[in-house]
Each structure stands twice: as C-alpha cells, then as structure tokens.
C-alpha cells in the first residue's frame, strides 16, 4: 500500500498484491490483511479530510 498524487493533484491510495519490487519502494507500507488495510485507509482518508479543511480555512 502506498499513496501518491493523481491526475487531478489529489492524493490517491494504492493497494496491490504482494510484490518484492513494490515492497522495497520508499513509502510502501506492508499490509498484513483486511483489518490492517482498513485501518490504513481510514487514516489516509482522515489525513485527506484534515488537510482539505486546513487549505479551505487558511
């Protein structure tokens, strides 16, 4: 799992099956199962919403 910026300058979360080359890339997070993936997705969305709120109020 990793995040990046998509075509519209918006953060995007990526989830992929295990791959040795992807696993060693900077920013890659190892996800042990559905529970871990859901937790990281929740954190990701929380960060997106928090940063969106900062931009609109600043």
C-alpha distance matrix in Angstrom:
0.0 3.8 7.1 10.4 13.8 15.0 18.5 20.1 19.0 16.7 13.2 10.6 7.2 5.4 4.5 6.4 8.8 9.3 10.7 12.6 12.6 8.9 8.6 11.3 10.4 11.0 8.5 5.7 5.1 6.5 6.8 10.5 11.2 11.9 13.2 10.3 8.0 11.1 11.8 8.7 9.4 12.9 12.5 10.9 13.8 16.2 15.6 16.0 19.2 20.5 20.2 21.7 24.5 25.2 25.6 28.0 30.1 30.3
3.8 0.0 3.8 6.9 10.6 12.4 16.0 17.5 15.9 14.0 10.4 8.5 5.9 5.3 6.9 8.9 11.9 12.3 12.7 14.0 13.0 9.3 9.6 11.3 9.2 8.9 6.0 4.9 6.1 9.0 10.1 13.9 14.8 15.2 16.2 13.1 10.9 13.3 13.4 9.8 10.3 13.5 12.4 9.9 13.0 15.3 13.9 14.0 17.6 18.6 17.7 19.4 22.4 22.7 22.8 25.4 27.6 27.5
7.1 3.8 0.0 3.8 7.1 9.3 13.0 14.1 12.3 10.3 6.8 5.4 4.4 5.8 8.8 11.5 14.9 15.7 16.1 17.4 16.0 12.3 13.2 14.3 11.6 10.6 7.6 8.1 9.4 12.6 13.3 17.1 17.6 17.4 18.1 15.3 12.7 14.3 14.4 10.7 10.2 13.0 11.7 8.5 11.1 13.6 11.6 11.1 14.8 16.0 14.7 16.1 19.3 19.6 19.4 22.0 24.3 24.2
10.4 6.9 3.8 0.0 3.8 6.5 10.0 11.3 9.3 8.3 5.6 5.3 6.7 7.9 11.5 13.6 17.2 18.2 17.9 19.1 17.0 13.7 15.2 15.8 12.5 11.5 9.3 10.6 12.7 15.9 16.9 20.7 21.2 20.9 21.7 19.1 16.4 17.8 17.9 14.3 13.5 16.0 14.7 11.2 13.1 15.5 13.2 11.9 15.6 16.8 14.7 15.7 19.2 19.2 18.3 21.0 23.6 23.2
13.8 10.6 7.1 3.8 0.0 3.8 7.0 7.7 5.5 5.2 4.4 5.6 8.6 10.4 14.2 16.5 20.2 21.5 21.2 22.6 20.2 17.1 18.9 19.4 16.0 14.8 12.9 14.4 16.4 19.6 20.3 24.1 24.2 23.5 24.3 22.0 19.1 20.0 20.2 16.8 15.4 17.5 16.4 12.7 13.7 16.1 13.7 11.5 14.9 16.3 13.8 14.0 17.8 17.8 16.2 18.7 21.7 21.2
15.0 12.4 9.3 6.5 3.8 0.0 3.8 5.5 5.5 5.4 6.1 5.8 9.3 10.5 14.2 16.3 20.0 21.9 21.6 23.5 21.1 18.0 20.3 21.3 18.0 17.5 15.7 16.5 18.4 21.2 21.6 25.2 24.9 23.9 25.2 23.2 19.9 20.7 21.6 18.4 16.4 18.7 18.3 14.5 14.9 17.8 16.0 13.2 16.2 18.3 16.0 15.5 19.3 19.9 18.0 19.9 23.2 23.1
18.5 16.0 13.0 10.0 7.0 3.8 0.0 3.8 5.7 7.2 9.3 9.3 12.8 13.8 17.3 19.1 22.8 24.8 24.3 26.2 23.6 20.8 23.5 24.3 20.9 20.6 19.2 20.0 22.1 24.8 25.1 28.7 28.3 27.1 28.5 26.7 23.4 24.0 25.1 22.0 19.8 22.0 21.8 18.0 17.9 20.8 19.1 16.0 18.5 20.8 18.3 17.2 20.9 21.5 19.1 20.7 24.2 24.0
20.1 17.5 14.1 11.3 7.7 5.5 3.8 0.0 3.8 5.4 8.7 9.9 13.7 15.5 19.1 21.4 25.2 27.3 27.1 29.0 26.6 23.6 25.8 26.7 23.3 22.5 20.6 21.8 23.5 26.4 26.5 30.0 29.5 28.0 29.0 27.4 24.1 24.2 25.0 22.2 19.7 21.3 21.1 17.4 16.7 19.2 17.6 14.2 16.2 18.5 15.9 14.3 17.9 18.7 16.0 17.2 20.8 20.8
19.0 15.9 12.3 9.3 5.5 5.5 5.7 3.8 0.0 3.8 6.8 9.1 12.8 15.1 18.8 21.3 25.1 26.7 26.4 28.0 25.5 22.4 24.4 24.9 21.4 20.0 18.2 19.8 21.6 24.8 25.3 28.9 28.8 27.6 28.3 26.2 23.3 23.5 23.8 20.7 18.7 20.2 19.3 15.6 15.5 17.6 15.3 12.2 14.7 16.3 13.3 12.3 16.0 16.2 13.6 15.6 18.9 18.5
16.7 14.0 10.3 8.3 5.2 5.4 7.2 5.4 3.8 0.0 3.8 6.4 10.0 12.8 16.4 19.3 23.1 24.9 25.1 26.9 24.9 21.5 23.1 24.1 20.8 19.5 17.0 18.3 19.5 22.6 22.6 26.2 25.8 24.3 24.9 23.0 20.1 20.0 20.3 17.5 15.2 16.5 15.9 12.3 11.8 14.1 12.2 9.0 11.5 13.5 11.2 10.1 13.9 14.7 12.8 14.6 17.9 18.0
13.2 10.4 6.8 5.6 4.4 6.1 9.3 8.7 6.8 3.8 0.0 3.8 6.8 10.0 13.5 16.5 20.2 21.8 22.2 23.9 22.1 18.6 19.8 20.9 17.8 16.4 13.7 14.8 15.8 18.9 19.0 22.6 22.4 21.2 21.6 19.5 16.7 16.9 17.1 13.9 12.1 13.7 12.8 9.0 9.4 11.9 9.9 7.3 10.7 12.5 10.5 10.7 14.3 15.0 14.0 16.1 19.0 19.1
10.6 8.5 5.4 5.3 5.6 5.8 9.3 9.9 9.1 6.4 3.8 0.0 3.8 6.5 10.0 13.0 16.8 18.7 19.2 21.3 19.8 16.2 17.6 19.2 16.4 15.8 13.0 13.3 14.2 16.8 16.6 20.2 19.7 18.5 19.5 17.6 14.4 14.9 15.8 12.7 10.6 13.0 12.8 9.1 9.8 13.0 11.8 9.6 12.8 15.1 13.8 13.8 17.3 18.4 17.6 19.5 22.4 22.8
7.2 5.9 4.4 6.7 8.6 9.3 12.8 13.7 12.8 10.0 6.8 3.8 0.0 3.8 6.8 10.2 13.7 15.6 16.6 18.8 17.8 14.0 15.0 17.0 14.8 14.5 11.4 10.8 11.1 13.4 12.9 16.4 16.0 14.9 16.0 14.0 10.7 11.7 12.7 9.5 7.7 10.9 10.9 7.6 9.1 12.4 11.7 10.5 13.7 15.8 15.2 15.8 19.0 20.1 19.9 21.9 24.5 25.0
5.4 5.3 5.8 7.9 10.4 10.5 13.8 15.5 15.1 12.8 10.0 6.5 3.8 0.0 3.8 6.6 10.3 12.3 13.1 15.6 14.7 11.1 12.4 14.9 13.0 13.6 11.2 9.6 10.2 11.9 11.6 15.0 14.7 14.1 15.9 13.9 10.6 12.5 14.0 11.0 9.8 13.4 13.6 10.8 12.6 15.9 15.2 14.3 17.5 19.6 18.9 19.6 22.8 23.8 23.5 25.6 28.2 28.6
4.5 6.9 8.8 11.5 14.2 14.2 17.3 19.1 18.8 16.4 13.5 10.0 6.8 3.8 0.0 3.8 7.1 9.4 11.1 14.0 14.0 10.6 11.3 14.5 13.5 14.7 12.5 9.8 9.5 9.9 9.0 11.9 11.3 11.1 13.4 11.6 8.3 10.9 12.9 10.5 9.7 13.5 14.2 12.2 14.1 17.2 17.2 16.8 19.7 21.7 21.6 22.4 25.3 26.5 26.6 28.6 31.0 31.6
6.4 8.9 11.5 13.6 16.5 16.3 19.1 21.4 21.3 19.3 16.5 13.0 10.2 6.6 3.8 0.0 3.8 6.4 7.9 11.3 11.6 8.6 9.8 13.3 12.8 15.0 13.6 10.4 10.6 10.2 9.7 12.1 11.8 12.4 15.2 13.5 10.7 13.8 15.8 13.6 13.3 17.0 17.7 15.9 17.9 21.0 20.8 20.4 23.4 25.4 25.1 25.9 29.0 30.1 30.0 32.1 34.6 35.0
8.8 11.9 14.9 17.2 20.2 20.0 22.8 25.2 25.1 23.1 20.2 16.8 13.7 10.3 7.1 3.8 0.0 3.8 6.3 9.9 11.3 9.3 9.8 13.5 14.2 16.7 15.7 12.1 11.9 10.2 9.6 10.9 10.7 12.1 15.2 13.8 11.7 15.0 17.1 15.5 15.6 19.2 20.1 18.7 20.9 23.7 23.8 23.7 26.6 28.5 28.4 29.4 32.3 33.4 33.5 35.6 38.0 38.5
9.3 12.3 15.7 18.2 21.5 21.9 24.8 27.3 26.7 24.9 21.8 18.7 15.6 12.3 9.4 6.4 3.8 0.0 3.8 6.7 9.0 7.7 7.2 10.8 12.3 15.1 14.7 10.9 10.8 8.5 9.0 10.0 11.1 13.4 16.0 14.2 12.9 16.6 18.0 16.2 17.2 20.7 21.0 19.9 22.5 25.0 24.8 25.2 28.2 29.7 29.5 30.9 33.8 34.5 34.8 37.2 39.4 39.6
10.7 12.7 16.1 17.9 21.2 21.6 24.3 27.1 26.4 25.1 22.2 19.2 16.6 13.1 11.1 7.9 6.3 3.8 0.0 3.8 5.6 5.4 6.0 8.9 10.4 13.8 14.2 10.8 11.9 10.4 11.9 13.3 14.8 17.1 19.5 17.3 16.0 19.6 20.9 18.6 19.6 23.2 23.0 21.6 24.4 26.9 26.2 26.4 29.7 31.1 30.5 31.9 35.0 35.4 35.4 38.0 40.3 40.2
12.6 14.0 17.4 19.1 22.6 23.5 26.2 29.0 28.0 26.9 23.9 21.3 18.8 15.6 14.0 11.3 9.9 6.7 3.8 0.0 3.8 5.5 5.1 6.6 9.1 12.6 13.9 10.9 12.3 10.9 13.3 14.6 16.8 19.6 21.6 19.0 18.2 21.9 22.6 20.2 21.7 25.1 24.5 23.2 26.3 28.5 27.4 28.0 31.4 32.4 31.6 33.4 36.4 36.5 36.6 39.4 41.5 41.1
12.6 13.0 16.0 17.0 20.2 21.1 23.6 26.6 25.5 24.9 22.1 19.8 17.8 14.7 14.0 11.6 11.3 9.0 5.6 3.8 0.0 3.8 5.5 5.8 6.9 10.7 12.5 10.2 12.7 12.4 15.1 17.1 19.2 21.5 23.5 20.7 19.4 23.0 23.6 20.8 22.0 25.5 24.6 22.8 25.9 28.2 26.7 27.0 30.6 31.5 30.3 32.0 35.2 35.1 34.8 37.7 39.9 39.3
8.9 9.3 12.3 13.7 17.1 18.0 20.8 23.6 22.4 21.5 18.6 16.2 14.0 11.1 10.6 8.6 9.3 7.7 5.4 5.5 3.8 0.0 3.8 5.6 5.4 8.8 9.7 7.0 9.6 9.9 12.4 14.9 16.7 18.6 20.5 17.7 16.1 19.6 20.2 17.3 18.3 21.8 21.0 19.1 22.1 24.5 23.1 23.3 26.8 27.9 26.8 28.4 31.5 31.6 31.4 34.2 36.5 36.0
8.6 9.6 13.2 15.2 18.9 20.3 23.5 25.8 24.4 23.1 19.8 17.6 15.0 12.4 11.3 9.8 9.8 7.2 6.0 5.1 5.5 3.8 0.0 3.8 5.7 8.4 9.1 5.9 7.4 7.1 10.1 12.4 14.9 17.3 18.7 15.7 14.8 18.5 18.7 15.9 17.7 20.9 19.9 18.6 22.0 23.9 22.6 23.4 26.9 27.6 26.8 28.9 31.7 31.7 31.9 34.8 36.7 36.3
11.3 11.3 14.3 15.8 19.4 21.3 24.3 26.7 24.9 24.1 20.9 19.2 17.0 14.9 14.5 13.3 13.5 10.8 8.9 6.6 5.8 5.6 3.8 0.0 3.8 6.5 8.5 6.9 9.2 9.6 13.2 15.5 18.2 20.7 21.8 18.5 17.9 21.4 21.1 18.2 20.1 23.2 21.6 20.3 23.8 25.5 23.7 24.6 28.2 28.5 27.4 29.7 32.5 32.0 32.2 35.3 37.1 36.3
10.4 9.2 11.6 12.5 16.0 18.0 20.9 23.3 21.4 20.8 17.8 16.4 14.8 13.0 13.5 12.8 14.2 12.3 10.4 9.1 6.9 5.4 5.7 3.8 0.0 3.8 6.2 5.7 9.1 10.9 14.1 17.1 19.4 21.3 22.4 19.0 17.9 21.1 20.9 17.5 19.0 22.1 20.4 18.5 21.9 23.7 21.6 22.1 25.8 26.2 24.7 26.9 29.9 29.3 29.2 32.3 34.3 33.3
11.0 8.9 10.6 11.5 14.8 17.5 20.6 22.5 20.0 19.5 16.4 15.8 14.5 13.6 14.7 15.0 16.7 15.1 13.8 12.6 10.7 8.8 8.4 6.5 3.8 0.0 3.8 5.6 8.9 11.5 14.8 18.0 20.4 22.1 22.6 19.0 18.1 21.0 20.1 16.6 18.3 20.9 18.7 16.9 20.4 21.7 19.3 20.1 23.8 23.7 22.1 24.6 27.4 26.5 26.5 29.8 31.5 30.4
8.5 6.0 7.6 9.3 12.9 15.7 19.2 20.6 18.2 17.0 13.7 13.0 11.4 11.2 12.5 13.6 15.7 14.7 14.2 13.9 12.5 9.7 9.1 8.5 6.2 3.8 0.0 3.8 6.4 9.8 12.6 16.0 18.2 19.4 19.7 16.1 15.0 17.6 16.6 13.0 14.7 17.2 14.9 13.2 16.7 18.0 15.7 16.7 20.3 20.3 19.0 21.4 24.2 23.5 23.8 27.0 28.6 27.8
5.7 4.9 8.1 10.6 14.4 16.5 20.0 21.8 19.8 18.3 14.8 13.3 10.8 9.6 9.8 10.4 12.1 10.9 10.8 10.9 10.2 7.0 5.9 6.9 5.7 5.6 3.8 0.0 3.8 6.6 9.4 12.8 15.0 16.5 17.2 13.7 12.6 15.7 15.2 11.9 13.6 16.6 14.9 13.4 16.9 18.6 17.0 17.9 21.4 21.9 21.0 23.2 26.0 25.8 26.2 29.1 30.9 30.5
5.1 6.1 9.4 12.7 16.4 18.4 22.1 23.5 21.6 19.5 15.8 14.2 11.1 10.2 9.5 10.6 11.9 10.8 11.9 12.3 12.7 9.6 7.4 9.2 9.1 8.9 6.4 3.8 0.0 3.8 6.3 9.7 11.9 13.5 13.8 10.2 9.7 12.8 12.0 9.1 11.5 14.2 12.7 12.1 15.7 17.1 16.0 17.4 20.6 21.0 20.8 23.1 25.5 25.6 26.5 29.2 30.8 30.7
6.5 9.0 12.6 15.9 19.6 21.2 24.8 26.4 24.8 22.6 18.9 16.8 13.4 11.9 9.9 10.2 10.2 8.5 10.4 10.9 12.4 9.9 7.1 9.6 10.9 11.5 9.8 6.6 3.8 0.0 3.8 6.4 9.3 11.7 12.3 8.9 9.1 12.7 12.3 10.3 12.8 15.6 14.7 14.6 17.9 19.4 18.9 20.4 23.3 23.9 24.1 26.2 28.6 28.9 29.9 32.5 34.0 34.1
6.8 10.1 13.3 16.9 20.3 21.6 25.1 26.5 25.3 22.6 19.0 16.6 12.9 11.6 9.0 9.7 9.6 9.0 11.9 13.3 15.1 12.4 10.1 13.2 14.1 14.8 12.6 9.4 6.3 3.8 0.0 3.8 5.7 7.9 8.7 5.7 5.8 9.5 9.7 8.5 10.8 13.4 13.4 13.7 16.5 18.1 18.3 19.8 22.3 23.3 23.9 25.8 27.9 28.8 29.9 32.1 33.7 34.3
10.5 13.9 17.1 20.7 24.1 25.2 28.7 30.0 28.9 26.2 22.6 20.2 16.4 15.0 11.9 12.1 10.9 10.0 13.3 14.6 17.1 14.9 12.4 15.5 17.1 18.0 16.0 12.8 9.7 6.4 3.8 0.0 3.8 7.3 7.9 6.0 7.6 10.7 11.0 11.0 13.3 15.5 15.9 16.7 19.3 20.7 21.3 22.9 25.2 26.1 27.1 29.0 30.9 31.8 33.2 35.3 36.8 37.4
11.2 14.8 17.6 21.2 24.2 24.9 28.3 29.5 28.8 25.8 22.4 19.7 16.0 14.7 11.3 11.8 10.7 11.1 14.8 16.8 19.2 16.7 14.9 18.2 19.4 20.4 18.2 15.0 11.9 9.3 5.7 3.8 0.0 3.8 5.6 5.5 6.2 8.7 10.1 10.9 12.3 14.4 15.7 16.5 18.4 20.1 21.3 22.5 24.5 25.8 27.1 28.5 30.4 31.8 33.1 34.8 36.5 37.5
11.9 15.2 17.4 20.9 23.5 23.9 27.1 28.0 27.6 24.3 21.2 18.5 14.9 14.1 11.1 12.4 12.1 13.4 17.1 19.6 21.5 18.6 17.3 20.7 21.3 22.1 19.4 16.5 13.5 11.7 7.9 7.3 3.8 0.0 3.8 5.5 5.0 6.0 8.5 9.9 10.3 12.1 14.2 15.0 16.3 18.1 19.8 20.8 22.3 24.0 25.6 26.6 28.4 30.1 31.4 32.8 34.6 35.9
13.2 16.2 18.1 21.7 24.3 25.2 28.5 29.0 28.3 24.9 21.6 19.5 16.0 15.9 13.4 15.2 15.2 16.0 19.5 21.6 23.5 20.5 18.7 21.8 22.4 22.6 19.7 17.2 13.8 12.3 8.7 7.9 5.6 3.8 0.0 3.8 5.5 5.2 6.2 8.7 9.9 10.6 12.5 14.2 15.4 16.5 18.5 20.0 21.2 22.5 24.4 25.7 27.1 28.8 30.5 31.9 33.2 34.6
10.3 13.1 15.3 19.1 22.0 23.2 26.7 27.4 26.2 23.0 19.5 17.6 14.0 13.9 11.6 13.5 13.8 14.2 17.3 19.0 20.7 17.7 15.7 18.5 19.0 19.0 16.1 13.7 10.2 8.9 5.7 6.0 5.5 5.5 3.8 0.0 3.8 5.5 5.1 6.2 8.5 9.9 10.6 12.2 14.3 15.3 16.6 18.3 20.0 21.0 22.5 24.2 25.8 27.1 28.7 30.5 31.8 32.8
8.0 10.9 12.7 16.4 19.1 19.9 23.4 24.1 23.3 20.1 16.7 14.4 10.7 10.6 8.3 10.7 11.7 12.9 16.0 18.2 19.4 16.1 14.8 17.9 17.9 18.1 15.0 12.6 9.7 9.1 5.8 7.6 6.2 5.0 5.5 3.8 0.0 3.8 5.5 5.2 6.1 8.6 9.9 10.4 12.2 14.1 15.3 16.3 18.3 19.8 21.0 22.3 24.3 25.7 26.9 28.6 30.3 31.4
11.1 13.3 14.3 17.8 20.0 20.7 24.0 24.2 23.5 20.0 16.9 14.9 11.7 12.5 10.9 13.8 15.0 16.6 19.6 21.9 23.0 19.6 18.5 21.4 21.1 21.0 17.6 15.7 12.8 12.7 9.5 10.7 8.7 6.0 5.2 5.5 3.8 0.0 3.8 5.5 5.0 6.1 8.6 9.7 10.5 12.1 14.2 15.2 16.4 18.1 19.9 20.9 22.4 24.3 25.8 27.0 28.6 30.1
11.8 13.4 14.4 17.9 20.2 21.6 25.1 25.0 23.8 20.3 17.1 15.8 12.7 14.0 12.9 15.8 17.1 18.0 20.9 22.6 23.6 20.2 18.7 21.1 20.9 20.1 16.6 15.2 12.0 12.3 9.7 11.0 10.1 8.5 6.2 5.1 5.5 3.8 0.0 3.8 5.4 5.1 6.3 8.6 10.0 10.6 12.4 14.3 15.5 16.4 18.4 20.0 21.2 22.7 24.5 26.0 27.2 28.5
8.7 9.8 10.7 14.3 16.8 18.4 22.0 22.2 20.7 17.5 13.9 12.7 9.5 11.0 10.5 13.6 15.5 16.2 18.6 20.2 20.8 17.3 15.9 18.2 17.5 16.6 13.0 11.9 9.1 10.3 8.5 11.0 10.9 9.9 8.7 6.2 5.2 5.5 3.8 0.0 3.8 5.4 5.0 6.0 8.6 9.7 10.5 12.2 14.2 15.1 16.4 18.2 19.9 21.0 22.5 24.4 25.8 26.7
9.4 10.3 10.2 13.5 15.4 16.4 19.8 19.7 18.7 15.2 12.1 10.6 7.7 9.8 9.7 13.3 15.6 17.2 19.6 21.7 22.0 18.3 17.7 20.1 19.0 18.3 14.7 13.6 11.5 12.8 10.8 13.3 12.3 10.3 9.9 8.5 6.1 5.0 5.4 3.8 0.0 3.8 5.4 5.0 6.1 8.5 9.8 10.5 12.3 14.1 15.3 16.4 18.3 20.0 21.1 22.6 24.4 25.7
12.9 13.5 13.0 16.0 17.5 18.7 22.0 21.3 20.2 16.5 13.7 13.0 10.9 13.4 13.5 17.0 19.2 20.7 23.2 25.1 25.5 21.8 20.9 23.2 22.1 20.9 17.2 16.6 14.2 15.6 13.4 15.5 14.4 12.1 10.6 9.9 8.6 6.1 5.1 5.4 3.8 0.0 3.8 5.4 5.2 6.1 8.6 9.9 10.6 12.1 14.2 15.3 16.5 18.4 20.1 21.3 22.6 24.2
12.5 12.4 11.7 14.7 16.4 18.3 21.8 21.1 19.3 15.9 12.8 12.8 10.9 13.6 14.2 17.7 20.1 21.0 23.0 24.5 24.6 21.0 19.9 21.6 20.4 18.7 14.9 14.9 12.7 14.7 13.4 15.9 15.7 14.2 12.5 10.6 9.9 8.6 6.3 5.0 5.4 3.8 0.0 3.8 5.5 5.0 6.2 8.6 10.0 10.4 12.2 14.1 15.3 16.5 18.4 20.1 21.2 22.3
10.9 9.9 8.5 11.2 12.7 14.5 18.0 17.4 15.6 12.3 9.0 9.1 7.6 10.8 12.2 15.9 18.7 19.9 21.6 23.2 22.8 19.1 18.6 20.3 18.5 16.9 13.2 13.4 12.1 14.6 13.7 16.7 16.5 15.0 14.2 12.2 10.4 9.7 8.6 6.0 5.0 5.4 3.8 0.0 3.8 5.4 5.2 6.2 8.7 9.9 10.7 12.2 14.3 15.5 16.6 18.6 20.2 21.1
13.8 13.0 11.1 13.1 13.7 14.9 17.9 16.7 15.5 11.8 9.4 9.8 9.1 12.6 14.1 17.9 20.9 22.5 24.4 26.3 25.9 22.1 22.0 23.8 21.9 20.4 16.7 16.9 15.7 17.9 16.5 19.3 18.4 16.3 15.4 14.3 12.2 10.5 10.0 8.6 6.1 5.2 5.5 3.8 0.0 3.8 5.4 5.0 6.2 8.5 9.9 10.4 12.3 14.2 15.4 16.6 18.4 19.9
16.2 15.3 13.6 15.5 16.1 17.8 20.8 19.2 17.6 14.1 11.9 13.0 12.4 15.9 17.2 21.0 23.7 25.0 26.9 28.5 28.2 24.5 23.9 25.5 23.7 21.7 18.0 18.6 17.1 19.4 18.1 20.7 20.1 18.1 16.5 15.3 14.1 12.1 10.6 9.7 8.5 6.1 5.0 5.4 3.8 0.0 3.8 5.5 5.2 6.0 8.6 9.8 10.6 12.4 14.4 15.6 16.7 18.2
15.6 13.9 11.6 13.2 13.7 16.0 19.1 17.6 15.3 12.2 9.9 11.8 11.7 15.2 17.2 20.8 23.8 24.8 26.2 27.4 26.7 23.1 22.6 23.7 21.6 19.3 15.7 17.0 16.0 18.9 18.3 21.3 21.3 19.8 18.5 16.6 15.3 14.2 12.4 10.5 9.8 8.6 6.2 5.2 5.4 3.8 0.0 3.8 5.5 5.0 6.0 8.4 9.8 10.5 12.3 14.3 15.5 16.3
16.0 14.0 11.1 11.9 11.5 13.2 16.0 14.2 12.2 9.0 7.3 9.6 10.5 14.3 16.8 20.4 23.7 25.2 26.4 28.0 27.0 23.3 23.4 24.6 22.1 20.1 16.7 17.9 17.4 20.4 19.8 22.9 22.5 20.8 20.0 18.3 16.3 15.2 14.3 12.2 10.5 9.9 8.6 6.2 5.0 5.5 3.8 0.0 3.8 5.5 5.3 6.0 8.6 10.0 10.7 12.4 14.4 15.4
19.2 17.6 14.8 15.6 14.9 16.2 18.5 16.2 14.7 11.5 10.7 12.8 13.7 17.5 19.7 23.4 26.6 28.2 29.7 31.4 30.6 26.8 26.9 28.2 25.8 23.8 20.3 21.4 20.6 23.3 22.3 25.2 24.5 22.3 21.2 20.0 18.3 16.4 15.5 14.2 12.3 10.6 10.0 8.7 6.2 5.2 5.5 3.8 0.0 3.8 5.5 5.0 6.2 8.7 10.0 10.7 12.4 14.2
20.5 18.6 16.0 16.8 16.3 18.3 20.8 18.5 16.3 13.5 12.5 15.1 15.8 19.6 21.7 25.4 28.5 29.7 31.1 32.4 31.5 27.9 27.6 28.5 26.2 23.7 20.3 21.9 21.0 23.9 23.3 26.1 25.8 24.0 22.5 21.0 19.8 18.1 16.4 15.1 14.1 12.1 10.4 9.9 8.5 6.0 5.0 5.5 3.8 0.0 3.8 5.5 5.2 6.4 8.9 10.2 10.8 12.2
20.2 17.7 14.7 14.7 13.8 16.0 18.3 15.9 13.3 11.2 10.5 13.8 15.2 18.9 21.6 25.1 28.4 29.5 30.5 31.6 30.3 26.8 26.8 27.4 24.7 22.1 19.0 21.0 20.8 24.1 23.9 27.1 27.1 25.6 24.4 22.5 21.0 19.9 18.4 16.4 15.3 14.2 12.2 10.7 9.9 8.6 6.0 5.3 5.5 3.8 0.0 3.8 5.3 5.0 6.3 8.8 10.0 10.4
21.7 19.4 16.1 15.7 14.0 15.5 17.2 14.3 12.3 10.1 10.7 13.8 15.8 19.6 22.4 25.9 29.4 30.9 31.9 33.4 32.0 28.4 28.9 29.7 26.9 24.6 21.4 23.2 23.1 26.2 25.8 29.0 28.5 26.6 25.7 24.2 22.3 20.9 20.0 18.2 16.4 15.3 14.1 12.2 10.4 9.8 8.4 6.0 5.0 5.5 3.8 0.0 3.8 5.4 5.2 6.4 8.8 10.1
24.5 22.4 19.3 19.2 17.8 19.3 20.9 17.9 16.0 13.9 14.3 17.3 19.0 22.8 25.3 29.0 32.3 33.8 35.0 36.4 35.2 31.5 31.7 32.5 29.9 27.4 24.2 26.0 25.5 28.6 27.9 30.9 30.4 28.4 27.1 25.8 24.3 22.4 21.2 19.9 18.3 16.5 15.3 14.3 12.3 10.6 9.8 8.6 6.2 5.2 5.3 3.8 0.0 3.8 5.5 5.3 6.2 8.5
25.2 22.7 19.6 19.2 17.8 19.9 21.5 18.7 16.2 14.7 15.0 18.4 20.1 23.8 26.5 30.1 33.4 34.5 35.4 36.5 35.1 31.6 31.7 32.0 29.3 26.5 23.5 25.8 25.6 28.9 28.8 31.8 31.8 30.1 28.8 27.1 25.7 24.3 22.7 21.0 20.0 18.4 16.5 15.5 14.2 12.4 10.5 10.0 8.7 6.4 5.0 5.4 3.8 0.0 3.8 5.5 5.3 5.9
25.6 22.8 19.4 18.3 16.2 18.0 19.1 16.0 13.6 12.8 14.0 17.6 19.9 23.5 26.6 30.0 33.5 34.8 35.4 36.6 34.8 31.4 31.9 32.2 29.2 26.5 23.8 26.2 26.5 29.9 29.9 33.2 33.1 31.4 30.5 28.7 26.9 25.8 24.5 22.5 21.1 20.1 18.4 16.6 15.4 14.4 12.3 10.7 10.0 8.9 6.3 5.2 5.5 3.8 0.0 3.8 5.6 5.3
28.0 25.4 22.0 21.0 18.7 19.9 20.7 17.2 15.6 14.6 16.1 19.5 21.9 25.6 28.6 32.1 35.6 37.2 38.0 39.4 37.7 34.2 34.8 35.3 32.3 29.8 27.0 29.1 29.2 32.5 32.1 35.3 34.8 32.8 31.9 30.5 28.6 27.0 26.0 24.4 22.6 21.3 20.1 18.6 16.6 15.6 14.3 12.4 10.7 10.2 8.8 6.4 5.3 5.5 3.8 0.0 3.8 5.7
30.1 27.6 24.3 23.6 21.7 23.2 24.2 20.8 18.9 17.9 19.0 22.4 24.5 28.2 31.0 34.6 38.0 39.4 40.3 41.5 39.9 36.5 36.7 37.1 34.3 31.5 28.6 30.9 30.8 34.0 33.7 36.8 36.5 34.6 33.2 31.8 30.3 28.6 27.2 25.8 24.4 22.6 21.2 20.2 18.4 16.7 15.5 14.4 12.4 10.8 10.0 8.8 6.2 5.3 5.6 3.8 0.0 3.8
30.3 27.5 24.2 23.2 21.2 23.1 24.0 20.8 18.5 18.0 19.1 22.8 25.0 28.6 31.6 35.0 38.5 39.6 40.2 41.1 39.3 36.0 36.3 36.3 33.3 30.4 27.8 30.5 30.7 34.1 34.3 37.4 37.5 35.9 34.6 32.8 31.4 30.1 28.5 26.7 25.7 24.2 22.3 21.1 19.9 18.2 16.3 15.4 14.2 12.2 10.4 10.1 8.5 5.9 5.3 5.7 3.8 0.0
